[in-house]
Amino acid sequence: MPPQEKPSGKSKAMKNKKRAQNPNCPNFCDDVIITDKISKPRIKRKQRPNWLQLPYDVTINIFRKLGAVEILLNARKVCKAWHNICKEPFLWIVTSMHHDVDYGKFEPAHLDLICMAAVDRSQGQLLDVSIEFLATRTVMNYIAQRSSQLSRLRLVNCHYYLDRHTWNKFLERVPLLEELSLKFSGMPGEAIEDASRHCPMLTTIKIRVYDKGCHPCLDVVLAAAMGMTQLRHLQLSGYVILRRHLEAIISSGCTHLESLDLTGCFSARDIISLSLREKCIAQIENIRFPADWMGKFMGEADWSEMED
């Protein structure tokens, strides 16, 4: 048998080091190879949810939280299933063209084409549309020509493009409109006056102007609104409410009005007398005065309530 090689000094030093680290190690550990590597337990990674396995109705609800621009530019490109969902007309019955997208990346004409594509996908079934910044003459005319069944319209910051002539042409083609919301959209007095002529089925009007001030258009708004026989709900925000405004509502004999919300408006405490309050309460089933809104700075109404 060949002679066994004696352990070198370096090997002995290593073993002594291991023995020093493990004082309970018996003498036979000298002949055992000790390694510093310790096997780590494997951690099972959590599986990521498969979005394609979501129930169909849940997927539709998620898509409706997105705006039309986001769906057409991104969501429909995720997979073939989502691409097919984006073709379904009922997905576009309620359409939102809102501000979550950086519009500075697109030319105005490109954004018009995207909004028009959303209208086309509804195949004439569009009932509810919200438009933010994008109410150009092209888009409004396109909606009016292809969405005669429209019942709800919400415009936000659309005064840059929307002129009165375009507005009147639009209203003429949507006579079934029932709810109209205008937020920071300019010319609210003329807009409501025109809507009262072309849309006899209006039941709900919600208006928010920029800041507190005695807007002369409020008189026009109230005069037009009180002449709508089907109007049931009126919500105003940002106006300064004077005594004559409430007296005009009462004297108009608007027995059809069920709710009047003025909590987003401004008014001096002594403007609305107790007797005037009682008259309003007796005539309108659900009325909220400017001073009734507590908990936040008066006049800073929650517009989310106006969107419901």
Secondary structure, DSSP 4 states (H G I P E B T S, - for coil): -PPPPPPPHHHHHHHHHHHHH-TT--GGGGGS---S--PPPPPPPPPPP-GGGS-HHHHHHHHHHS-HHHHHHTGGGS-HHHHHHTT-GGGGSEEEE-TTS-GGGS-HHHHHHHHHHHHHHHTT---EEEEES---HHHHHHHHHH-TT--EEEEES-TTT--HHHHHHHHHT-TT--EEEEES-S-HHHHHHHHHHH-TT--EEEEE-SSSS--THHHHHHHHHHT-TT--EEEEEEEEP-HHHHHHHHHTT-TT--EEEEEEEE--TTTS-HHHHHHHHHH-SEEE-GGG--SS-TT---HHHHH-
